[in-house]
Amino acid sequence: MNHVKKLNQYFKELARTYNLFFKSAPLIATLVLLLVVMVPQSISYYRIQQQSFETMVERSKNARYLHYYSSLLLDRRDAKEVRLFNMFPKIIKKYTTLFEQTKRDVNQIRKKQLAVSSAFVLLTVGVFGYGFYWFTNSVRTGALEVGVLLMFVSVIGYISTSMARVVEDSSLLYDSLLWIEKYFNFLEYHDNFENGKQEFPDEFKKIEVKDLSFTYPFSDDEVLHNVSFSVKNGEKIAIVGENGSGKSTLVKLLMRFYDPTTGAISIDDDNLKDFNIFDLHKNLSATFQDFSRFKLTLKENVITGYSFNEERVNNVLKAAGLENLLANDHLQLSMILAKDFENGTDLSGGQWQKIALARDLYANGKIEFLDEPTAALDAKSEAEIYERFLRENDQKTIFFVTHRLSAVKFADKVLFLDSGKVSGFDTHANLLNKNAKYQEMYNLQKNAYI
C-alpha cells in the first residue's frame, strides 16, 4: 500500500515539475535569447574598447605636440622670434588642426560606442518585450497565473541588470588589461645598460680610448670612427674640430652617457663599464654647451644635489666671474633666477654661462669636462674664465671642447677631430707644424681677427 502511495506521489511530482517546466519554458527561452544577445554585445564592446585604447595611445603623442605648440606661444624664450617672424598664425593653425583631428577621432569612437550600446539596448528591450507580451497574454487567457508573470518580471529584470553589469565590467577590465600590458612591456624593456660594481679610484694614472666607434641609437650614421688616444692624469686636453666632427659626442661617451658601439674607454686597466655609474658620476663634473637654466634660487642653481656650504658657494661664484654682481647686491643667493615668480630675476646668456661654470666648480669632480663653456662670452671674459678655472683645477684632468683655437694655449695637448676621426693628437705647436688641416683651420680663425 505504501508503495502505491509513493508511486502515486511520484507521478504527481513529475506532473507538477512538467507543468512548471512547461509554464517556465518561455522564461527559459527569454533567458537563452538574452544570453545569445550578450555574446555579440560583449565582442562589440571589446572591439570598441580596443579602438578606444589605440586612440588614447595616439592622443598621447598628439598631446605632446599640442603642449609644444602652446609653449611656443607662451614661453618668453621663443616670444621674440615668434613675433618677429610672424609665426603666430601658423602655430595657431597647427594647434587647431591637430586639436580638431584628435577631437574628431575621439568623437568617432564615442559615436560607435553610442550606436552599439543603443542597438543592443533596443534588442534587449525587444526580447524582454516579447517575453512580457507572451506572459501577459497567457495570464489574460488563463493559461498562466499572475504569480508566474510577476516571477518573469522579477527574474528578467534582475538577470538583464546583472548581464549588463557583467558586459560593462568585462569591457572595463579589458581596457585595464590593455594598459597593464603596456606597463609590463615597459618594465620588461631592457636597454642593455650594464652597471658595474667597482668604485671609482682615489687616484689614477691614465684615461685610454681604444678603437672607439659610435652610432647613436635608431640611427645608421657612425658619428665617431676608430678613435684612439691616451691621456695622463692631470693633463688638460682641448678637443677641436669643425661642427659635426663628434666633439660633444666624445665627451658624452667619456662621461658614460652612452656606451661605445665598438671599442672601449678605460681608466688605468679598468673598463669604464666596470664602475658603478652613480659613483662614476660623483667623480665627474661638467659645463655643457646646452647647460640648464633652473628656475630656482641662485644657491640651488649652484649646489644642485650637494650639501650647502656658503663660503664655498661664494668662492666658486667669484671664480666663475660673478664677483661684481655679488658685490653690488644685484645677485643674492636667495634670489630666484626666473621672471616667472615673484621677485625673480633673469640673467644674460653670459651670466647664465658663468653660473653653469660655478655649478661645475662646486661639484668638484676629479675629471672635468667643458663643452664650449665660453661660447656666450667675449674674448676677454673667455681668457679670464679659462685662467681662473684652470687655476682652481690645476691638478685635475680636464677635457674642454672649443671652437676658438685661441683657447688651446691653455691645453697640454690638442685632440683634433675631423669627420669623426682623430686627425691629430699632439701639442698645439706640433700640430701647426705637422698637420696641414689643423694649420688651415687655425689660420682661418687668425685671419678673421686681422
Secondary structure, DSSP 4 states (H G I P E B T S, - for coil): -HHHHHHHHHHHHHHHHHHHHHHHHHHHHHHHHHHHHHHHHHHHHHHHHHHHHHHHHHHHHHHHHHHHHHHHHH-HHHHHHHHHTT-HHHHHHHHHHHHHHHHHHHHHHHHHHHHHHHHHHHHHHHHHHHHHHHHHHHHHHTSS-HHHHHHHHHHHHHHHHHHHHHHHHHHHHHHHHHHHHHHHHHHH---------BPPPS--SEEEEEEEEEE-TT---EEEEEEEEEEETT-EEEEEESTTSSHHHHHHHHTTSS--SEEEEEETTEEGGGB-HHHHHHTEEEE-TT----SSBHHHHHHTTSPP-HHHHHHHHHHTT-HHHHHTTSS-TT-BS-TTSTT-----HHHHHHHHHHHHHHH--SEEEEESTTTTS-HHHHHHHHHHHHHHTTTSEEEEE-S-GGGGGG-SEEEEEETTEEEEEE-HHHHHHH-HHHHHHHHHHHHHT-
